[in-house]
Amino acid sequence: MRKFFIISISVLMFQAMGMAQSTFGLSLEGFAPTGDFKRDSPELWGGGFGMEVAIQINNSPIHVGGQFNFIRYGSEVRDGWHGPGLGDVRVRRNNEIFNTLGFVRLKPEVKGRVQPYVDFLAGFNYIYTRANFRDSALEEEFAQNKDLGDFSLSYGVGGGFEIFLDEYVSLDFRVKTLRGTQADYLTSRSVTYNNEFEAYDLNIKNAKLDYFTFSIGVKVLLSSID
């Protein structure tokens, strides 16, 4: 997943730098479940980071592009005995969502430093839980295991505004509300250690992945190299 994320960023940046009036942005993301997702797991919240590239179409108010977002919505650490196979180790489980979204953006030109816009988005989520094993908190991990992973289609709308600091750099404030199809997932509360069998019990949950994000970021106008 990490290799895919890095390669995707590199490809999008290369494509964007070869086209006029393209922008590249990085953002910090906040996350909260809504709809079925919230009813199934109301305790969830989280955050992460995102990246996007947008390209203006023929000097019109229409921009098209793509976003990649990584969100961690919970983690849990257990120190102690993990059976004869592992012994006394530290296990951290991270619950995460990686999503990739294509979008069409309406961004009419306005006077002044504040530029509003509206997004229409569609793509998919990959929601997963992975466990990292260490001998102690200060040691390097010696193993990693994926407990569960599932895909979900995603679509929704968003909006925000940019505050231009100069001709090429702007601060970006944005919200998105996304609806998703059914997916299996785990939370920090749905994984418990069974002392009798010396193994983890997974209480797998299932819900439509509906959620809300809010973000603050920086965008840069990339010059054309045509």
C-alpha positions in Angstrom: 0.0 0.0 0.0 2.8 2.4 0.8 4.6 1.7 -2.5 1.3 2.3 -4.4 0.8 5.6 -2.6 4.3 6.9 -3.4 4.1 5.8 -7.0 0.7 7.4 -7.5 1.9 10.7 -6.0 4.9 10.7 -8.4 2.8 10.0 -11.5 0.2 12.6 -10.6 2.9 15.3 -9.9 4.6 14.5 -13.2 1.4 14.8 -15.2 0.3 18.0 -13.4 3.6 19.7 -14.0 3.3 19.2 -17.7 0.0 21.0 -18.0 -0.9 24.7 -17.6 -2.9 26.0 -14.7 -2.5 22.9 -12.6 -2.3 22.9 -8.8 -0.8 20.5 -6.2 -1.9 20.4 -2.6 -1.1 18.8 0.7 -3.5 18.8 3.7 -4.2 17.6 7.2 -7.4 15.7 7.5 -10.0 15.3 10.3 -12.5 12.4 10.2 -15.9 11.5 11.8 -18.3 8.8 10.8 -21.9 9.6 9.7 -25.0 7.6 8.8 -24.8 3.8 9.1 -21.1 4.0 10.0 -21.8 6.3 13.0 -24.8 4.2 14.2 -22.6 1.1 14.0 -19.5 2.6 15.7 -20.4 6.0 17.3 -17.1 6.2 19.2 -14.9 6.5 16.1 -12.9 9.6 15.1 -9.5 10.1 13.6 -7.2 12.1 11.3 -4.6 11.8 8.7 -3.2 13.6 5.6 -4.1 14.0 2.0 -2.8 15.0 -1.4 -4.4 16.3 -4.5 -3.7 17.4 -8.1 -6.2 19.5 -10.0 -6.1 20.7 -13.7 -8.1 23.5 -15.1 -10.0 22.8 -18.4 -9.4 25.3 -21.1 -9.3 28.3 -18.8 -12.9 27.5 -17.7 -14.3 27.4 -14.1 -14.1 23.5 -14.4 -11.2 21.7 -12.9 -10.6 17.9 -12.8 -8.3 16.0 -10.6 -7.6 13.3 -8.1 -7.2 13.0 -4.3 -5.4 10.5 -2.1 -6.2 10.4 1.6 -4.9 8.4 4.5 -6.9 8.3 7.7 -6.2 6.5 11.0 -9.5 6.1 13.0 -8.1 4.3 16.0 -5.3 2.2 17.5 -4.8 -0.1 20.4 -1.7 -1.4 22.2 -1.4 -4.5 24.2 1.8 -5.4 26.1 2.2 -8.9 27.6 1.9 -12.6 27.0 0.8 -13.5 23.5 1.0 -17.3 23.6 4.0 -19.6 23.1 4.4 -18.6 19.5 5.2 -14.9 20.3 5.9 -14.8 24.0 6.0 -11.5 25.9 5.7 -8.8 23.2 4.1 -5.5 22.4 1.3 -5.5 19.8 -0.1 -2.3 18.3 -3.2 -2.5 16.0 -3.9 0.4 13.7 -7.3 0.9 12.1 -6.9 2.9 8.8 -8.7 4.0 5.7 -6.9 4.8 2.4 -9.1 6.4 -0.2 -8.6 7.6 -3.7 -11.1 10.0 -5.3 -11.5 11.6 -8.7 -13.3 14.9 -8.7 -14.9 17.6 -10.8 -14.5 21.1 -9.3 -16.5 24.2 -10.0 -14.3 27.2 -9.2 -15.6 30.4 -10.8 -13.2 33.2 -10.9 -13.8 35.9 -8.3 -12.1 39.1 -7.3 -10.0 39.3 -4.2 -7.9 36.8 -2.3 -10.7 34.4 -1.3 -11.7 31.8 -3.9 -14.6 29.4 -3.1 -15.2 26.1 -4.9 -17.5 23.1 -5.0 -16.4 19.4 -5.6 -18.2 16.4 -6.9 -16.3 13.2 -6.0 -16.3 9.5 -6.7 -13.8 6.7 -6.0 -13.2 4.0 -3.4 -12.0 3.3 0.1 -9.8 0.5 1.4 -10.4 0.0 5.1 -8.1 -2.3 7.0 -6.6 -3.2 10.4 -2.9 -4.1 10.7 -0.9 -5.3 13.7 2.7 -4.4 14.4 4.8 -6.6 16.7 7.7 -5.4 18.8 9.7 -6.8 21.7 9.2 -3.4 23.5 8.1 0.1 22.8 11.7 1.2 21.9 12.5 -1.8 19.7 12.0 -2.1 15.9 9.1 -4.1 14.7 9.9 -7.7 13.8 6.6 -8.7 12.2 3.4 -7.2 10.8 0.1 -8.8 10.1 -3.1 -7.6 8.3 -6.1 -8.7 10.4 -8.8 -7.6 7.9 -9.1 -5.5 4.8 -12.1 -4.6 2.5 -13.0 -2.2 -0.4 -15.9 0.1 -0.6 -17.1 2.4 -3.4 -17.4 6.1 -2.4 -19.1 9.2 -3.7 -20.1 12.6 -2.4 -19.7 16.3 -2.4 -17.4 18.8 -0.9 -16.6 22.5 -0.8 -14.2 25.0 0.5 -12.3 28.1 -0.1 -8.7 29.2 -0.8 -7.0 32.2 0.7 -4.2 33.3 -1.6 -1.0 34.3 0.1 0.6 35.4 -3.2 0.2 34.6 -6.9 1.2 31.0 -6.5 0.5 29.8 -2.9 -2.8 29.5 -1.1 -4.2 28.2 2.2 -7.0 25.7 1.6 -10.0 25.0 3.9 -12.3 22.2 2.8 -15.1 19.8 4.0 -16.3 16.7 2.3 -19.3 14.4 3.0 -18.9 10.9 1.5 -21.3 8.0 1.2 -19.9 4.4 0.7 -21.0 0.9 0.0 -21.0 -1.9 2.6 -17.6 -3.0 4.0 -16.3 -5.2 6.8 -14.0 -3.5 9.3 -12.7 -3.6 12.8 -12.3 -1.0 15.6 -10.2 -0.9 18.7 -13.1 -2.2 20.7 -13.9 -5.2 18.4 -10.5 -7.0 18.9 -10.0 -8.8 22.3 -7.4 -11.2 23.5 -8.8 -14.7 24.5 -6.6 -15.8 27.5 -8.1 -19.3 27.4 -7.1 -20.0 23.8 -4.2 -17.5 23.7 -5.5 -15.9 20.5 -7.3 -12.8 19.4 -11.1 -12.8 18.9 -12.2 -10.5 16.0 -15.8 -9.1 16.2 -16.0 -8.1 12.6 -18.4 -5.2 11.9 -20.2 -4.3 8.7 -21.6 -0.9 7.6 -21.9 1.5 4.8 -18.8 3.7 5.0 -20.4 7.1 5.3 -18.2 9.8 6.8 -17.3 13.5 7.0 -13.9 15.0 6.7 -12.5 18.5 7.2 -9.1 19.7 6.3 -6.6 22.5 6.1 -3.8 22.5 3.6 -1.5 24.4 1.2 -1.9 24.5 -2.5 0.7 25.6 -5.1 0.1 26.7 -8.7 2.5 24.7 -10.9 3.9 26.5 -13.9 3.4 25.0 -17.4 6.5 23.3 -19.0 4.7 22.9 -22.4 
